[in-house]
Amino acid sequence: MGFNIVLLIGLAYLYYAFFNEVKNPQPQKNATDSTGKVNFKIAYFDLDTLEQNYTYAKETRDYLKGKNDAMEAKLTKIRNEYTAKVNDYQKRGASLSQTEQSQMQEDLARLQNMYDQQQQVLGQEFQGEYMQKMLALKTRIQDFLKTYSQQKGYEYVFATNSDDNVIYYRDSVRNITPELVQQLNLQFQNSKKK
């Protein structure tokens, strides 16, 4: 019984010491601390407007449209050739010999195979070139914005567009699109002169 009393007194002392311990207060962050800025500038630009008015973007879009049209023309030519063969086969089908019928079926299979292969190859080439051109356009805009943002003191510059609008509210005072388009076009014109 005496041992239990000693244990109870010891437990009461530990309980008291633990809950009455003075804990160090959390260090408070200073508002002017160098790790976080209180005031920073944000701007945005409309990507749709930029793509419509930026000369380099228009030239890139026109180039890609021309490439796509050329690809479609090649595929249409092969498809038309295939359709003409099918029509010829249907017209002459009953009068063809067994050898001619098998030859015609081989030609049709060859044309269908050629069409499928060309469609795949041309599609992959176009997709690769499309990605390369769009990456070049994006890189050109980002490189310009690095310098522009440093000059104007912007910490963040967001892009908005009609398809994927992440910013739900924007004040037109922060819209730098017209100035951005003007300076990008000027930079592009100067680069073409060199």
BABATOR-403952 format. One record per residue: residue number from 1; x, y, z of N, C-alpha, C, O in turn. Coordinates in Angstrom, 1 decimal, decimal comma. Layout:
{NUM {X Y Z} {X Y Z} {X Y Z} {X Y Z}};
...
END
This chain:
{1 {0,8 -1,2 0,0} {0,0 0,0 0,0} {0,9 1,3 0,0} {0,6 2,2 -0,7}};
{2 {1,9 1,3 0,7} {2,9 2,4 0,8} {3,5 2,6 -0,6} {3,7 3,7 -1,0}};
{3 {3,8 1,5 -1,3} {4,4 1,6 -2,6} {3,4 2,3 -3,6} {3,8 3,1 -4,4}};
{4 {2,1 1,9 -3,5} {1,1 2,5 -4,3} {1,0 4,0 -4,1} {0,8 4,8 -5,0}};
{5 {1,1 4,4 -2,8} {1,0 5,9 -2,5} {2,2 6,6 -3,1} {2,0 7,7 -3,6}};
{6 {3,4 6,0 -3,0} {4,6 6,7 -3,6} {4,4 6,8 -5,1} {4,7 7,8 -5,7}};
{7 {3,9 5,7 -5,8} {3,7 5,8 -7,2} {2,6 6,8 -7,6} {2,8 7,6 -8,6}};
{8 {1,6 6,9 -6,8} {0,5 7,9 -7,0} {1,0 9,3 -6,9} {0,7 10,2 -7,7}};
{9 {1,9 9,6 -5,9} {2,5 10,9 -5,7} {3,4 11,2 -6,9} {3,5 12,4 -7,4}};
{10 {4,2 10,3 -7,3} {5,1 10,5 -8,4} {4,4 10,7 -9,7} {4,8 11,6 -10,5}};
{11 {3,3 10,0 -9,9} {2,5 10,2 -11,1} {1,8 11,6 -11,1} {1,8 12,3 -12,1}};
{12 {1,4 12,0 -9,9} {0,8 13,4 -9,8} {1,8 14,5 -10,1} {1,5 15,5 -10,7}};
{13 {3,0 14,3 -9,6} {4,1 15,2 -9,9} {4,4 15,3 -11,4} {4,5 16,4 -11,9}};
{14 {4,5 14,2 -12,1} {4,8 14,2 -13,5} {3,6 14,8 -14,3} {3,9 15,6 -15,2}};
{15 {2,4 14,6 -13,9} {1,3 15,1 -14,5} {1,3 16,7 -14,4} {1,1 17,4 -15,3}};
{16 {1,6 17,1 -13,2} {1,7 18,5 -12,9} {2,8 19,2 -13,7} {2,6 20,2 -14,3}};
{17 {4,0 18,6 -13,7} {5,1 19,1 -14,4} {4,9 19,2 -15,9} {5,3 20,1 -16,5}};
{18 {4,2 18,2 -16,4} {4,0 18,1 -17,9} {3,1 19,2 -18,3} {3,3 19,9 -19,3}};
{19 {2,0 19,4 -17,7} {1,0 20,4 -18,1} {1,2 21,8 -17,7} {0,6 22,7 -18,2}};
{20 {2,1 22,0 -16,8} {2,5 23,4 -16,4} {3,8 23,9 -17,0} {4,2 24,9 -16,7}};
{21 {4,3 23,1 -17,9} {5,6 23,4 -18,5} {5,3 24,6 -19,4} {4,4 24,7 -20,1}};
{22 {6,2 25,6 -19,4} {6,1 26,8 -20,3} {6,7 26,4 -21,6} {7,9 26,0 -21,7}};
{23 {5,8 26,5 -22,6} {6,3 26,1 -24,0} {6,8 27,3 -24,7} {6,3 28,4 -24,4}};
{24 {7,8 27,1 -25,5} {8,3 28,3 -26,3} {7,2 28,7 -27,3} {6,7 27,8 -28,1}};
{25 {6,9 30,0 -27,4} {5,9 30,4 -28,4} {6,5 30,3 -29,8} {7,7 30,4 -30,0}};
{26 {5,6 30,0 -30,7} {6,1 29,9 -32,1} {6,6 31,3 -32,6} {6,0 32,3 -32,3}};
{27 {7,7 31,2 -33,3} {8,2 32,5 -33,8} {7,3 33,1 -34,8} {6,8 32,4 -35,7}};
{28 {7,0 34,4 -34,6} {6,1 35,1 -35,6} {6,8 35,6 -36,8} {8,0 36,1 -36,7}};
{29 {6,2 35,4 -37,9} {6,8 35,9 -39,1} {6,6 37,4 -39,2} {5,5 37,9 -39,0}};
{30 {7,6 38,0 -39,7} {7,6 39,5 -39,9} {7,0 39,8 -41,2} {7,3 39,1 -42,2}};
{31 {6,1 40,7 -41,3} {5,5 41,1 -42,6} {6,5 41,5 -43,6} {6,2 41,4 -44,8}};
{32 {7,6 42,0 -43,2} {8,6 42,4 -44,2} {9,7 41,4 -44,3} {10,8 41,7 -44,8}};
{33 {9,5 40,2 -43,9} {10,4 39,1 -44,0} {10,8 38,9 -45,5} {9,9 39,1 -46,4}};
{34 {12,0 38,6 -45,7} {12,5 38,4 -47,1} {12,0 37,2 -47,8} {12,0 37,1 -49,0}};
{35 {11,4 36,2 -47,0} {10,9 35,0 -47,7} {9,6 35,2 -48,3} {9,2 34,4 -49,2}};
{36 {8,8 36,1 -47,9} {7,5 36,4 -48,5} {7,2 37,9 -48,7} {7,4 38,6 -47,8}};
{37 {6,8 38,2 -49,9} {6,6 39,6 -50,2} {5,1 39,9 -49,9} {4,2 39,1 -50,2}};
{38 {4,9 41,1 -49,4} {3,5 41,5 -49,1} {2,9 42,1 -50,3} {1,7 41,7 -50,6}};
{39 {3,5 42,9 -51,0} {3,0 43,5 -52,2} {3,7 42,9 -53,5} {4,9 42,9 -53,6}};
{40 {2,9 42,5 -54,4} {3,4 42,0 -55,6} {2,4 42,3 -56,7} {1,2 42,5 -56,5}};
{41 {2,9 42,5 -58,0} {2,1 42,9 -59,1} {1,7 41,7 -59,9} {2,6 40,8 -60,2}};
{42 {0,5 41,6 -60,3} {0,0 40,5 -61,2} {-0,6 41,2 -62,4} {-1,2 42,2 -62,4}};
{43 {-0,5 40,5 -63,5} {-1,1 40,9 -64,8} {-1,6 39,7 -65,5} {-1,3 38,6 -65,2}};
{44 {-2,4 39,9 -66,6} {-2,8 38,8 -67,4} {-2,9 39,3 -68,8} {-3,0 40,5 -69,1}};
{45 {-3,0 38,3 -69,7} {-3,2 38,6 -71,1} {-4,2 37,6 -71,7} {-4,3 36,5 -71,2}};
{46 {-4,9 38,0 -72,7} {-5,9 37,2 -73,4} {-5,2 36,4 -74,5} {-4,8 37,0 -75,5}};
{47 {-5,1 35,1 -74,3} {-4,3 34,3 -75,3} {-5,0 34,3 -76,7} {-4,4 34,2 -77,7}};
{48 {-6,4 34,3 -76,7} {-7,1 34,3 -78,0} {-6,8 35,6 -78,8} {-6,5 35,5 -80,0}};
{49 {-6,8 36,7 -78,1} {-6,5 38,0 -78,7} {-5,1 38,0 -79,2} {-4,8 38,5 -80,3}};
{50 {-4,2 37,5 -78,4} {-2,8 37,4 -78,8} {-2,6 36,6 -80,0} {-1,9 37,0 -81,0}};
{51 {-3,2 35,4 -80,1} {-3,1 34,5 -81,2} {-3,7 35,2 -82,5} {-3,2 34,9 -83,6}};
{52 {-4,7 36,0 -82,4} {-5,3 36,6 -83,5} {-4,5 37,8 -84,0} {-4,6 38,1 -85,2}};
{53 {-3,8 38,5 -83,2} {-3,1 39,7 -83,5} {-1,6 39,6 -83,6} {-1,0 40,5 -84,1}};
{54 {-1,0 38,6 -83,1} {0,4 38,5 -83,1} {0,9 37,9 -84,4} {0,4 36,8 -84,8}};
{55 {1,6 38,6 -85,2} {2,0 38,2 -86,5} {2,7 36,9 -86,6} {2,3 36,1 -87,5}};
{56 {3,6 36,6 -85,7} {4,3 35,3 -85,7} {3,2 34,1 -85,4} {3,3 33,1 -86,1}};
{57 {2,3 34,4 -84,6} {1,3 33,3 -84,3} {0,4 33,1 -85,5} {0,0 32,0 -85,9}};
{58 {0,0 34,2 -86,2} {-0,8 34,1 -87,5} {0,0 33,3 -88,5} {-0,5 32,5 -89,2}};
{59 {1,3 33,7 -88,7} {2,1 33,0 -89,7} {2,3 31,5 -89,3} {2,2 30,7 -90,2}};
{60 {2,4 31,2 -88,1} {2,5 29,8 -87,6} {1,2 29,1 -87,9} {1,2 27,9 -88,5}};
{61 {0,1 29,7 -87,6} {-1,2 29,1 -87,9} {-1,4 28,9 -89,4} {-1,9 27,8 -89,8}};
{62 {-1,1 29,9 -90,2} {-1,2 29,7 -91,6} {-0,3 28,6 -92,2} {-0,7 27,9 -93,1}};
{63 {0,9 28,5 -91,7} {1,8 27,5 -92,1} {1,3 26,1 -91,8} {1,3 25,2 -92,7}};
{64 {0,8 26,0 -90,6} {0,2 24,7 -90,2} {-1,1 24,3 -91,0} {-1,3 23,2 -91,3}};
{65 {-1,9 25,3 -91,3} {-3,1 25,1 -92,1} {-2,7 24,6 -93,5} {-3,3 23,7 -94,0}};
{66 {-1,6 25,2 -94,0} {-1,1 24,8 -95,4} {-0,6 23,4 -95,3} {-0,9 22,6 -96,3}};
{67 {0,1 23,0 -94,3} {0,6 21,7 -94,2} {-0,5 20,7 -94,0} {-0,5 19,6 -94,7}};
{68 {-1,5 21,0 -93,3} {-2,7 20,2 -93,1} {-3,5 20,0 -94,4} {-3,9 18,9 -94,7}};
{69 {-3,6 21,1 -95,1} {-4,3 21,0 -96,4} {-3,6 20,1 -97,4} {-4,2 19,4 -98,1}};
{70 {-2,2 20,2 -97,4} {-1,4 19,4 -98,3} {-1,6 17,9 -97,9} {-1,7 17,1 -98,8}};
{71 {-1,6 17,7 -96,6} {-1,7 16,3 -96,2} {-3,1 15,8 -96,6} {-3,2 14,6 -97,1}};
{72 {-4,1 16,6 -96,4} {-5,5 16,1 -96,8} {-5,6 15,9 -98,3} {-6,3 15,0 -98,7}};
{73 {-4,9 16,8 -99,1} {-4,9 16,6 -100,6} {-4,3 15,3 -101,0} {-4,8 14,6 -101,8}};
{74 {-3,2 14,9 -100,4} {-2,5 13,6 -100,7} {-3,5 12,4 -100,3} {-3,6 11,5 -101,1}};
{75 {-4,1 12,5 -99,2} {-5,0 11,5 -98,7} {-6,2 11,4 -99,6} {-6,7 10,3 -99,9}};
{76 {-6,8 12,5 -100,0} {-7,9 12,6 -100,9} {-7,6 12,0 -102,3} {-8,4 11,3 -102,8}};
{77 {-6,4 12,2 -102,8} {-6,0 11,7 -104,1} {-6,0 10,1 -104,0} {-6,5 9,5 -104,9}};
{78 {-5,4 9,6 -102,9} {-5,4 8,1 -102,7} {-6,8 7,6 -102,6} {-7,1 6,5 -103,1}};
{79 {-7,6 8,3 -101,8} {-9,0 7,8 -101,6} {-9,8 7,9 -102,9} {-10,6 7,0 -103,1}};
{80 {-9,6 8,9 -103,7} {-10,3 9,0 -105,0} {-9,9 7,9 -105,9} {-10,7 7,3 -106,6}};
{81 {-8,6 7,6 -105,9} {-8,1 6,5 -106,7} {-8,7 5,1 -106,3} {-9,1 4,3 -107,1}};
{82 {-8,8 5,0 -105,0} {-9,5 3,7 -104,5} {-10,9 3,7 -104,9} {-11,4 2,6 -105,3}};
{83 {-11,7 4,8 -104,7} {-13,1 4,8 -105,1} {-13,3 4,6 -106,6} {-14,2 3,9 -107,0}};
{84 {-12,4 5,1 -107,4} {-12,5 4,9 -108,9} {-12,3 3,4 -109,2} {-13,0 2,8 -110,0}};
{85 {-11,4 2,8 -108,5} {-11,1 1,3 -108,7} {-12,4 0,5 -108,3} {-12,7 -0,4 -108,9}};
{86 {-12,9 0,9 -107,1} {-14,1 0,2 -106,6} {-15,3 0,3 -107,6} {-16,0 -0,7 -107,9}};
{87 {-15,5 1,5 -108,2} {-16,5 1,8 -109,1} {-16,3 1,0 -110,4} {-17,2 0,4 -111,0}};
{88 {-15,0 0,9 -110,9} {-14,7 0,2 -112,0} {-14,9 -1,3 -111,8} {-15,4 -2,0 -112,7}};
{89 {-14,6 -1,8 -110,6} {-14,8 -3,2 -110,3} {-16,3 -3,6 -110,3} {-16,7 -4,6 -110,7}};
{90 {-17,1 -2,6 -109,7} {-18,5 -2,9 -109,7} {-19,2 -2,9 -111,1} {-20,1 -3,7 -111,3}};
{91 {-18,7 -2,0 -112,0} {-19,2 -2,0 -113,3} {-18,8 -3,2 -114,1} {-19,7 -3,8 -114,8}};
{92 {-17,6 -3,7 -114,0} {-17,1 -4,8 -114,8} {-17,1 -6,1 -114,0} {-16,7 -7,1 -114,6}};
{93 {-17,6 -6,1 -112,8} {-17,5 -7,3 -111,9} {-18,0 -8,6 -112,5} {-17,3 -9,6 -112,4}};
{94 {-19,1 -8,6 -113,2} {-19,7 -9,9 -113,8} {-18,9 -10,3 -115,0} {-18,8 -11,5 -115,3}};
{95 {-18,3 -9,4 -115,7} {-17,6 -9,8 -117,0} {-16,1 -10,1 -116,7} {-15,5 -10,5 -117,7}};
{96 {-15,6 -9,9 -115,5} {-14,2 -10,2 -115,3} {-14,0 -11,7 -115,0} {-14,8 -12,4 -114,5}};
{97 {-12,8 -12,1 -115,5} {-12,4 -13,5 -115,3} {-12,0 -13,6 -113,8} {-11,8 -12,7 -113,1}};
{98 {-11,8 -14,9 -113,4} {-11,4 -15,2 -112,0} {-10,0 -14,5 -111,7} {-9,8 -13,9 -110,6}};
{99 {-9,1 -14,5 -112,6} {-7,8 -13,9 -112,5} {-7,9 -12,4 -112,4} {-7,2 -11,8 -111,5}};
{100 {-8,7 -11,8 -113,2} {-8,9 -10,4 -113,2} {-9,6 -9,9 -111,9} {-9,2 -8,9 -111,3}};
{101 {-10,5 -10,7 -111,4} {-11,2 -10,4 -110,1} {-10,2 -10,4 -109,0} {-10,2 -9,6 -108,1}};
{102 {-9,3 -11,5 -108,9} {-8,4 -11,5 -107,9} {-7,3 -10,4 -108,0} {-6,9 -9,9 -107,0}};
{103 {-7,0 -10,1 -109,2} {-6,0 -8,9 -109,5} {-6,7 -7,6 -109,0} {-6,0 -6,8 -108,3}};
{104 {-7,9 -7,4 -109,3} {-8,7 -6,2 -108,9} {-8,7 -6,2 -107,3} {-8,6 -5,1 -106,7}};
{105 {-9,0 -7,3 -106,7} {-9,1 -7,3 -105,2} {-7,7 -7,0 -104,6} {-7,6 -6,3 -103,6}};
{106 {-6,7 -7,5 -105,2} {-5,3 -7,2 -104,7} {-5,0 -5,7 -104,9} {-4,4 -5,1 -104,0}};
{107 {-5,4 -5,1 -106,0} {-5,2 -3,7 -106,2} {-6,0 -2,9 -105,1} {-5,4 -1,9 -104,6}};
{108 {-7,2 -3,3 -104,9} {-8,0 -2,6 -103,9} {-7,4 -2,7 -102,5} {-7,3 -1,7 -101,7}};
{109 {-6,9 -3,9 -102,2} {-6,3 -4,1 -100,9} {-5,0 -3,3 -100,8} {-4,7 -2,7 -99,7}};
{110 {-4,2 -3,2 -101,8} {-3,0 -2,4 -101,9} {-3,3 -1,0 -101,7} {-2,6 -0,3 -100,9}};
{111 {-4,3 -0,4 -102,4} {-4,6 1,0 -102,3} {-5,2 1,3 -100,8} {-4,8 2,3 -100,3}};
{112 {-6,0 0,4 -100,3} {-6,5 0,6 -98,9} {-5,3 0,6 -97,9} {-5,2 1,5 -97,0}};
{113 {-4,4 -0,3 -98,1} {-3,2 -0,4 -97,2} {-2,3 0,9 -97,4} {-1,9 1,4 -96,4}};
{114 {-2,1 1,3 -98,6} {-1,3 2,5 -98,9} {-2,0 3,7 -98,2} {-1,3 4,6 -97,7}};
{115 {-3,3 3,8 -98,4} {-4,1 4,9 -97,7} {-3,9 4,9 -96,2} {-3,6 6,0 -95,6}};
{116 {-4,1 3,8 -95,6} {-3,9 3,7 -94,2} {-2,5 4,0 -93,7} {-2,4 4,8 -92,7}};
{117 {-1,5 3,6 -94,4} {-0,1 3,9 -94,1} {0,2 5,4 -94,2} {0,8 6,0 -93,4}};
{118 {-0,3 5,9 -95,4} {0,0 7,4 -95,6} {-0,8 8,2 -94,6} {-0,2 9,2 -94,1}};
{119 {-2,0 7,8 -94,2} {-2,7 8,6 -93,2} {-2,0 8,5 -91,9} {-1,9 9,6 -91,2}};
{120 {-1,4 7,4 -91,5} {-0,7 7,3 -90,3} {0,6 8,1 -90,3} {0,9 8,8 -89,4}};
{121 {1,4 7,9 -91,4} {2,7 8,6 -91,5} {2,5 10,1 -91,5} {3,1 10,9 -90,8}};
{122 {1,6 10,6 -92,4} {1,4 12,0 -92,6} {0,8 12,6 -91,3} {1,1 13,7 -90,9}};
{123 {-0,1 11,9 -90,6} {-0,6 12,3 -89,4} {0,4 12,5 -88,3} {0,4 13,5 -87,5}};
{124 {1,3 11,5 -88,2} {2,4 11,6 -87,2} {3,4 12,8 -87,5} {3,8 13,5 -86,7}};
{125 {3,7 12,9 -88,8} {4,6 14,0 -89,2} {3,9 15,4 -88,9} {4,6 16,3 -88,4}};
{126 {2,7 15,5 -89,2} {2,0 16,8 -89,0} {1,9 17,0 -87,5} {2,1 18,1 -87,0}};
{127 {1,6 16,0 -86,7} {1,5 16,2 -85,2} {2,8 16,6 -84,7} {2,9 17,5 -83,8}};
{128 {3,9 16,0 -85,1} {5,2 16,3 -84,6} {5,6 17,8 -85,0} {6,1 18,5 -84,2}};
{129 {5,3 18,2 -86,2} {5,6 19,5 -86,6} {4,7 20,5 -85,9} {5,1 21,6 -85,6}};
{130 {3,4 20,2 -85,7} {2,5 21,0 -85,0} {3,0 21,3 -83,6} {3,1 22,4 -83,1}};
{131 {3,4 20,2 -82,9} {3,9 20,4 -81,5} {5,2 21,2 -81,5} {5,3 22,1 -80,6}};
{132 {6,0 21,0 -82,5} {7,3 21,8 -82,5} {7,0 23,3 -82,7} {7,6 24,1 -82,1}};
{133 {6,1 23,6 -83,7} {5,8 25,0 -84,0} {5,1 25,7 -82,8} {5,3 26,8 -82,5}};
{134 {4,2 24,9 -82,1} {3,4 25,5 -81,0} {4,4 25,7 -79,8} {4,2 26,7 -79,0}};
{135 {5,3 24,8 -79,6} {6,3 25,0 -78,6} {7,2 26,2 -78,8} {7,5 26,9 -77,9}};
{136 {7,6 26,4 -80,1} {8,4 27,5 -80,5} {7,6 28,8 -80,2} {8,2 29,8 -79,7}};
{137 {6,3 28,8 -80,5} {5,5 30,0 -80,2} {5,4 30,3 -78,8} {5,6 31,4 -78,3}};
{138 {5,1 29,2 -78,0} {5,0 29,4 -76,5} {6,4 29,9 -75,9} {6,4 30,7 -75,1}};
{139 {7,5 29,3 -76,4} {8,8 29,7 -75,9} {9,1 31,1 -76,2} {9,6 31,9 -75,4}};
{140 {8,7 31,6 -77,4} {8,9 32,9 -77,8} {8,2 33,9 -76,9} {8,7 34,9 -76,5}};
{141 {6,9 33,6 -76,6} {6,1 34,4 -75,7} {6,7 34,4 -74,3} {6,8 35,4 -73,7}};
{142 {7,0 33,2 -73,8} {7,6 33,1 -72,4} {8,9 33,9 -72,3} {9,1 34,6 -71,3}};
{143 {9,8 33,8 -73,3} {11,0 34,5 -73,3} {10,8 36,0 -73,3} {11,5 36,8 -72,5}};
{144 {9,8 36,5 -74,1} {9,5 37,9 -74,1} {9,0 38,3 -72,7} {9,3 39,4 -72,2}};
{145 {8,1 37,5 -72,1} {7,5 37,8 -70,9} {8,5 37,9 -69,7} {8,2 38,6 -68,7}};
{146 {9,5 37,1 -69,8} {10,6 37,2 -68,7} {11,1 38,6 -68,6} {11,2 39,2 -67,6}};
{147 {11,5 39,1 -69,8} {12,1 40,5 -69,8} {11,1 41,5 -69,5} {11,3 42,4 -68,7}};
{148 {9,9 41,4 -70,1} {8,8 42,3 -70,0} {8,4 42,4 -68,5} {8,2 43,5 -68,0}};
{149 {8,3 41,3 -67,8} {7,8 41,3 -66,4} {8,8 41,9 -65,5} {8,5 42,6 -64,6}};
{150 {10,1 41,7 -65,8} {11,2 42,3 -65,0} {11,1 43,8 -65,1} {11,3 44,5 -64,2}};
{151 {10,9 44,3 -66,4} {10,9 45,7 -66,6} {9,7 46,4 -65,9} {9,8 47,5 -65,4}};
{152 {8,5 45,7 -66,0} {7,3 46,2 -65,4} {7,1 45,9 -63,9} {6,2 46,5 -63,3}};
{153 {7,9 45,0 -63,4} {7,8 44,6 -62,0} {6,7 43,6 -61,7} {6,2 43,6 -60,5}};
{154 {6,3 42,8 -62,7} {5,2 41,8 -62,4} {5,9 40,6 -61,8} {6,9 40,1 -62,3}};
{155 {5,2 40,1 -60,8} {5,6 38,8 -60,2} {5,0 37,6 -61,0} {5,6 36,6 -61,2}};
{156 {3,7 37,8 -61,4} {3,0 36,8 -62,1} {2,3 37,4 -63,3} {1,8 38,5 -63,2}};
{157 {2,3 36,6 -64,4} {1,5 37,0 -65,6} {0,8 35,8 -66,0} {1,4 34,7 -66,4}};
{158 {-0,6 35,9 -66,0} {-1,4 34,7 -66,3} {-1,9 34,9 -67,8} {-2,0 36,0 -68,3}};
{159 {-2,3 33,8 -68,4} {-2,9 33,8 -69,7} {-4,3 33,3 -69,5} {-4,6 32,3 -68,8}};
{160 {-5,2 33,9 -70,2} {-6,6 33,5 -70,2} {-7,0 33,2 -71,6} {-6,5 33,8 -72,5}};
{161 {-8,0 32,4 -71,8} {-8,6 32,2 -73,1} {-10,0 31,7 -72,9} {-10,5 31,4 -71,8}};
{162 {-10,8 31,6 -74,0} {-12,2 31,3 -74,0} {-12,4 29,8 -73,6} {-13,4 29,5 -73,1}};
{163 {-11,4 28,9 -74,0} {-11,6 27,5 -73,8} {-11,3 27,1 -72,3} {-12,0 26,3 -71,8}};
{164 {-10,2 27,6 -71,8} {-9,7 27,1 -70,5} {-9,4 28,3 -69,6} {-8,3 28,7 -69,4}};
{165 {-10,5 28,9 -69,1} {-10,3 30,1 -68,3} {-10,2 29,8 -66,8} {-11,2 29,5 -66,2}};
{166 {-9,0 29,8 -66,3} {-8,7 29,5 -64,9} {-9,0 30,7 -64,0} {-9,4 30,5 -62,9}};
{167 {-8,9 31,9 -64,5} {-9,1 33,1 -63,8} {-10,6 33,4 -63,9} {-11,1 33,7 -65,0}};
{168 {-11,3 33,4 -62,8} {-12,8 33,6 -62,9} {-13,1 35,1 -62,8} {-14,2 35,5 -63,2}};
{169 {-12,3 35,9 -62,3} {-12,5 37,3 -62,2} {-11,2 38,0 -62,6} {-10,1 37,6 -62,2}};
{170 {-11,3 39,0 -63,5} {-10,2 39,8 -63,9} {-10,6 41,2 -64,1} {-11,6 41,5 -64,7}};
{171 {-9,8 42,1 -63,6} {-10,0 43,5 -63,7} {-9,2 44,0 -65,0} {-8,1 43,7 -65,2}};
{172 {-9,9 44,7 -65,8} {-9,3 45,1 -67,1} {-8,1 46,0 -66,9} {-7,3 46,2 -67,8}};
{173 {-7,9 46,6 -65,7} {-6,7 47,4 -65,4} {-5,5 46,5 -65,5} {-4,4 47,0 -65,9}};
{174 {-5,6 45,3 -65,2} {-4,4 44,4 -65,2} {-4,2 43,7 -66,6} {-3,3 42,9 -66,7}};
{175 {-5,0 44,0 -67,6} {-4,9 43,4 -68,9} {-3,8 44,1 -69,7} {-3,8 45,2 -70,0}};
{176 {-2,8 43,3 -70,0} {-1,6 43,8 -70,7} {-1,6 43,3 -72,2} {-0,6 43,5 -72,9}};
{177 {-2,7 42,7 -72,6} {-2,7 42,1 -74,0} {-2,4 43,1 -75,1} {-1,5 42,8 -75,9}};
{178 {-3,0 44,3 -75,1} {-2,6 45,2 -76,3} {-1,2 45,6 -76,3} {-0,5 45,6 -77,4}};
{179 {-0,6 45,9 -75,2} {0,8 46,3 -75,1} {1,7 45,0 -75,4} {2,7 45,2 -76,1}};
{180 {1,3 43,9 -75,0} {2,0 42,7 -75,3} {2,0 42,4 -76,7} {3,1 42,0 -77,3}};
{181 {0,9 42,4 -77,4} {0,8 42,2 -78,8} {1,6 43,2 -79,6} {2,4 42,8 -80,5}};
{182 {1,5 44,4 -79,2} {2,3 45,5 -79,9} {3,8 45,2 -79,8} {4,5 45,3 -80,8}};
{183 {4,3 44,9 -78,6} {5,7 44,7 -78,4} {6,2 43,4 -79,0} {7,3 43,3 -79,6}};
{184 {5,4 42,3 -79,0} {5,8 41,1 -79,6} {5,9 41,2 -81,1} {6,8 40,7 -81,8}};
{185 {4,9 41,9 -81,7} {4,9 42,2 -83,2} {6,2 43,0 -83,5} {6,8 42,7 -84,6}};
{186 {6,5 44,0 -82,7} {7,7 44,8 -83,0} {8,9 44,0 -82,9} {9,8 44,1 -83,8}};
{187 {9,0 43,1 -81,9} {10,2 42,2 -81,8} {10,3 41,3 -82,9} {11,3 41,0 -83,5}};
{188 {9,1 40,7 -83,4} {9,1 39,8 -84,5} {9,5 40,5 -85,8} {10,3 39,9 -86,6}};
{189 {9,0 41,7 -86,0} {9,4 42,4 -87,2} {10,9 42,7 -87,2} {11,5 42,6 -88,3}};
{190 {11,4 43,1 -86,1} {12,9 43,3 -86,0} {13,7 42,1 -86,2} {14,7 42,1 -86,8}};
{191 {13,2 40,9 -85,8} {13,9 39,7 -86,0} {13,8 39,2 -87,5} {14,8 38,6 -87,9}};
{192 {12,8 39,6 -88,2} {12,7 39,3 -89,6} {13,6 40,1 -90,4} {14,1 39,7 -91,5}};
{193 {13,9 41,3 -90,0} {14,8 42,2 -90,7} {16,3 41,7 -90,7} {17,0 42,0 -91,6}};
{194 {16,6 41,0 -89,6} {18,0 40,5 -89,5} {18,4 39,4 -90,4} {19,5 39,0 -90,4}};
END
